[in-house]
Amino acid sequence: MNFFLINTRSMTQAEKARLLLARNGIKSVVIRTTGRNGCTFTLKIFGDRGTVCPLLSRAGISCDLPR
């Protein structure tokens, strides 16, 4: 199954995105990554980027945050 990753600004934003996607039948999981600059929350999305990004964009969540 295809998937892609997007970074979020916080755990709250990642969870809101995950719930929004779940309500629309798209599976995703939140991954916490720890690095030198602290924690990053990444959303692993199992779906088509062309469908998911406009949906997240309407909710104010960008698919284009740097990794």
MODELLER restraints for C-alpha pairs under 7 A, 6 or more apart:
rsr = mdl.restraints
at = mdl.atoms
rsr.add(forms.Gaussian(group=physical.xy_distance, feature=features.Distance(at['CA:1:A'], at['CA:46:A']), mean=6.92, stdev=0.5))
rsr.add(forms.Gaussian(group=physical.xy_distance, feature=features.Distance(at['CA:2:A'], at['CA:46:A']), mean=5.90, stdev=0.5))
rsr.add(forms.Gaussian(group=physical.xy_distance, feature=features.Distance(at['CA:2:A'], at['CA:47:A']), mean=6.38, stdev=0.5))
rsr.add(forms.Gaussian(group=physical.xy_distance, feature=features.Distance(at['CA:3:A'], at['CA:44:A']), mean=6.64, stdev=0.5))
rsr.add(forms.Gaussian(group=physical.xy_distance, feature=features.Distance(at['CA:3:A'], at['CA:45:A']), mean=5.29, stdev=0.5))
rsr.add(forms.Gaussian(group=physical.xy_distance, feature=features.Distance(at['CA:3:A'], at['CA:46:A']), mean=4.27, stdev=0.5))
rsr.add(forms.Gaussian(group=physical.xy_distance, feature=features.Distance(at['CA:3:A'], at['CA:47:A']), mean=5.81, stdev=0.5))
rsr.add(forms.Gaussian(group=physical.xy_distance, feature=features.Distance(at['CA:4:A'], at['CA:44:A']), mean=5.85, stdev=0.5))
rsr.add(forms.Gaussian(group=physical.xy_distance, feature=features.Distance(at['CA:4:A'], at['CA:45:A']), mean=5.45, stdev=0.5))
rsr.add(forms.Gaussian(group=physical.xy_distance, feature=features.Distance(at['CA:4:A'], at['CA:46:A']), mean=6.79, stdev=0.5))
rsr.add(forms.Gaussian(group=physical.xy_distance, feature=features.Distance(at['CA:5:A'], at['CA:42:A']), mean=6.49, stdev=0.5))
rsr.add(forms.Gaussian(group=physical.xy_distance, feature=features.Distance(at['CA:5:A'], at['CA:43:A']), mean=5.58, stdev=0.5))
rsr.add(forms.Gaussian(group=physical.xy_distance, feature=features.Distance(at['CA:5:A'], at['CA:44:A']), mean=4.65, stdev=0.5))
rsr.add(forms.Gaussian(group=physical.xy_distance, feature=features.Distance(at['CA:5:A'], at['CA:45:A']), mean=6.18, stdev=0.5))
rsr.add(forms.Gaussian(group=physical.xy_distance, feature=features.Distance(at['CA:6:A'], at['CA:42:A']), mean=5.59, stdev=0.5))
rsr.add(forms.Gaussian(group=physical.xy_distance, feature=features.Distance(at['CA:6:A'], at['CA:43:A']), mean=5.32, stdev=0.5))
rsr.add(forms.Gaussian(group=physical.xy_distance, feature=features.Distance(at['CA:6:A'], at['CA:44:A']), mean=6.81, stdev=0.5))
rsr.add(forms.Gaussian(group=physical.xy_distance, feature=features.Distance(at['CA:6:A'], at['CA:63:A']), mean=5.70, stdev=0.5))
rsr.add(forms.Gaussian(group=physical.xy_distance, feature=features.Distance(at['CA:6:A'], at['CA:65:A']), mean=6.97, stdev=0.5))
rsr.add(forms.Gaussian(group=physical.xy_distance, feature=features.Distance(at['CA:7:A'], at['CA:41:A']), mean=6.09, stdev=0.5))
rsr.add(forms.Gaussian(group=physical.xy_distance, feature=features.Distance(at['CA:7:A'], at['CA:42:A']), mean=4.40, stdev=0.5))
rsr.add(forms.Gaussian(group=physical.xy_distance, feature=features.Distance(at['CA:7:A'], at['CA:43:A']), mean=6.27, stdev=0.5))
rsr.add(forms.Gaussian(group=physical.xy_distance, feature=features.Distance(at['CA:7:A'], at['CA:65:A']), mean=5.82, stdev=0.5))
rsr.add(forms.Gaussian(group=physical.xy_distance, feature=features.Distance(at['CA:7:A'], at['CA:67:A']), mean=6.25, stdev=0.5))
rsr.add(forms.Gaussian(group=physical.xy_distance, feature=features.Distance(at['CA:8:A'], at['CA:14:A']), mean=5.69, stdev=0.5))
rsr.add(forms.Gaussian(group=physical.xy_distance, feature=features.Distance(at['CA:8:A'], at['CA:41:A']), mean=5.74, stdev=0.5))
rsr.add(forms.Gaussian(group=physical.xy_distance, feature=features.Distance(at['CA:8:A'], at['CA:42:A']), mean=5.90, stdev=0.5))
rsr.add(forms.Gaussian(group=physical.xy_distance, feature=features.Distance(at['CA:10:A'], at['CA:41:A']), mean=6.24, stdev=0.5))
rsr.add(forms.Gaussian(group=physical.xy_distance, feature=features.Distance(at['CA:11:A'], at['CA:41:A']), mean=5.94, stdev=0.5))
rsr.add(forms.Gaussian(group=physical.xy_distance, feature=features.Distance(at['CA:14:A'], at['CA:30:A']), mean=6.44, stdev=0.5))
rsr.add(forms.Gaussian(group=physical.xy_distance, feature=features.Distance(at['CA:14:A'], at['CA:41:A']), mean=6.65, stdev=0.5))
rsr.add(forms.Gaussian(group=physical.xy_distance, feature=features.Distance(at['CA:14:A'], at['CA:43:A']), mean=6.30, stdev=0.5))
rsr.add(forms.Gaussian(group=physical.xy_distance, feature=features.Distance(at['CA:17:A'], at['CA:56:A']), mean=6.83, stdev=0.5))
rsr.add(forms.Gaussian(group=physical.xy_distance, feature=features.Distance(at['CA:18:A'], at['CA:28:A']), mean=5.88, stdev=0.5))
rsr.add(forms.Gaussian(group=physical.xy_distance, feature=features.Distance(at['CA:18:A'], at['CA:29:A']), mean=6.73, stdev=0.5))
rsr.add(forms.Gaussian(group=physical.xy_distance, feature=features.Distance(at['CA:21:A'], at['CA:27:A']), mean=6.73, stdev=0.5))
rsr.add(forms.Gaussian(group=physical.xy_distance, feature=features.Distance(at['CA:26:A'], at['CA:46:A']), mean=6.76, stdev=0.5))
rsr.add(forms.Gaussian(group=physical.xy_distance, feature=features.Distance(at['CA:26:A'], at['CA:47:A']), mean=6.46, stdev=0.5))
rsr.add(forms.Gaussian(group=physical.xy_distance, feature=features.Distance(at['CA:27:A'], at['CA:45:A']), mean=6.28, stdev=0.5))
rsr.add(forms.Gaussian(group=physical.xy_distance, feature=features.Distance(at['CA:27:A'], at['CA:46:A']), mean=5.50, stdev=0.5))
rsr.add(forms.Gaussian(group=physical.xy_distance, feature=features.Distance(at['CA:28:A'], at['CA:43:A']), mean=6.61, stdev=0.5))
rsr.add(forms.Gaussian(group=physical.xy_distance, feature=features.Distance(at['CA:28:A'], at['CA:44:A']), mean=5.43, stdev=0.5))
rsr.add(forms.Gaussian(group=physical.xy_distance, feature=features.Distance(at['CA:28:A'], at['CA:45:A']), mean=4.33, stdev=0.5))
rsr.add(forms.Gaussian(group=physical.xy_distance, feature=features.Distance(at['CA:28:A'], at['CA:46:A']), mean=5.82, stdev=0.5))
rsr.add(forms.Gaussian(group=physical.xy_distance, feature=features.Distance(at['CA:29:A'], at['CA:43:A']), mean=5.76, stdev=0.5))
rsr.add(forms.Gaussian(group=physical.xy_distance, feature=features.Distance(at['CA:29:A'], at['CA:44:A']), mean=5.31, stdev=0.5))
rsr.add(forms.Gaussian(group=physical.xy_distance, feature=features.Distance(at['CA:29:A'], at['CA:45:A']), mean=6.72, stdev=0.5))
rsr.add(forms.Gaussian(group=physical.xy_distance, feature=features.Distance(at['CA:30:A'], at['CA:41:A']), mean=6.61, stdev=0.5))
rsr.add(forms.Gaussian(group=physical.xy_distance, feature=features.Distance(at['CA:30:A'], at['CA:42:A']), mean=5.79, stdev=0.5))
rsr.add(forms.Gaussian(group=physical.xy_distance, feature=features.Distance(at['CA:30:A'], at['CA:43:A']), mean=4.71, stdev=0.5))
rsr.add(forms.Gaussian(group=physical.xy_distance, feature=features.Distance(at['CA:30:A'], at['CA:44:A']), mean=6.37, stdev=0.5))
rsr.add(forms.Gaussian(group=physical.xy_distance, feature=features.Distance(at['CA:31:A'], at['CA:41:A']), mean=5.70, stdev=0.5))
rsr.add(forms.Gaussian(group=physical.xy_distance, feature=features.Distance(at['CA:31:A'], at['CA:42:A']), mean=5.11, stdev=0.5))
rsr.add(forms.Gaussian(group=physical.xy_distance, feature=features.Distance(at['CA:31:A'], at['CA:43:A']), mean=6.15, stdev=0.5))
rsr.add(forms.Gaussian(group=physical.xy_distance, feature=features.Distance(at['CA:32:A'], at['CA:39:A']), mean=6.65, stdev=0.5))
rsr.add(forms.Gaussian(group=physical.xy_distance, feature=features.Distance(at['CA:32:A'], at['CA:40:A']), mean=5.86, stdev=0.5))
rsr.add(forms.Gaussian(group=physical.xy_distance, feature=features.Distance(at['CA:32:A'], at['CA:41:A']), mean=4.73, stdev=0.5))
rsr.add(forms.Gaussian(group=physical.xy_distance, feature=features.Distance(at['CA:32:A'], at['CA:42:A']), mean=6.42, stdev=0.5))
rsr.add(forms.Gaussian(group=physical.xy_distance, feature=features.Distance(at['CA:33:A'], at['CA:39:A']), mean=5.57, stdev=0.5))
rsr.add(forms.Gaussian(group=physical.xy_distance, feature=features.Distance(at['CA:33:A'], at['CA:40:A']), mean=5.14, stdev=0.5))
rsr.add(forms.Gaussian(group=physical.xy_distance, feature=features.Distance(at['CA:33:A'], at['CA:41:A']), mean=6.26, stdev=0.5))
rsr.add(forms.Gaussian(group=physical.xy_distance, feature=features.Distance(at['CA:34:A'], at['CA:40:A']), mean=6.31, stdev=0.5))
rsr.add(forms.Gaussian(group=physical.xy_distance, feature=features.Distance(at['CA:53:A'], at['CA:63:A']), mean=5.84, stdev=0.5))
rsr.add(forms.Gaussian(group=physical.xy_distance, feature=features.Distance(at['CA:56:A'], at['CA:62:A']), mean=6.74, stdev=0.5))
